Amino acid sequence: MAFEFWSKARNDREKAWKDYVNLCKAGGAFTFNEVIKTGNMKNPFEIGSIEGIVKEIKEWIFEAEKRL
């Protein structure tokens, strides 16, 4: 989930922050599935949910390596 917020922040930092705050406010008061919905997150336990973020991380790493 941290990488999903990282990705969101790269695209829209303000929206990512609002989603994060909403997720934190909901924590402890709702079920896990309700909390991730509140934060506009994907369920990391569903098949295929992290493939897109892994692809983005790999691309970012390769670009960063090119700048070294």
C-alpha positions in Angstrom: 0.0 0.0 0.0 2.9 2.3 0.6 4.0 2.0 -3.0 0.5 2.7 -4.2 0.5 6.0 -2.2 4.0 6.7 -3.7 2.6 6.2 -7.1 -0.5 8.4 -6.4 1.8 11.1 -5.0 3.9 11.2 -8.1 0.8 11.9 -10.2 -1.3 14.0 -7.8 0.4 14.8 -4.5 -2.6 16.6 -3.0 -5.1 13.9 -3.8 -2.7 11.2 -2.5 -2.4 13.1 0.8 -6.2 13.5 1.2 -6.6 9.7 0.5 -3.9 8.9 3.1 -5.4 11.1 5.7 -8.9 9.6 5.1 -7.3 6.1 5.3 -5.6 7.0 8.6 -8.8 8.4 10.1 -10.7 5.2 9.2 -8.1 2.9 10.6 -9.2 1.0 13.7 -12.8 1.9 13.2 -13.6 -0.2 10.2 -12.7 -3.5 8.6 -9.6 -3.6 6.4 -11.7 -3.7 3.2 -13.6 -0.6 4.3 -10.4 1.2 5.2 -8.8 0.6 1.9 -12.0 1.8 0.1 -11.9 4.9 2.2 -8.4 5.6 1.0 -9.2 4.8 -2.6 -6.7 1.9 -2.5 -6.6 -1.4 -4.3 -7.0 -4.6 -2.2 -3.4 -5.9 -2.1 -4.7 -9.4 -1.6 -6.6 -9.6 -4.9 -4.9 -11.3 -7.8 -3.2 -8.8 -10.1 -3.7 -5.8 -7.8 0.0 -5.1 -7.4 1.2 -5.8 -10.9 0.7 -2.2 -12.2 2.6 -0.7 -9.2 5.5 -3.1 -9.6 5.8 -2.2 -13.2 5.9 1.5 -12.3 8.5 0.9 -9.6 10.7 -1.0 -12.0 10.4 1.7 -14.6 11.3 4.4 -12.0 14.4 2.4 -10.8 15.6 1.9 -14.4 15.3 5.6 -15.1 17.1 6.4 -11.8 19.9 4.1 -12.7 20.4 5.8 -16.0 21.0 9.1 -14.1 23.8 7.6 -12.0 
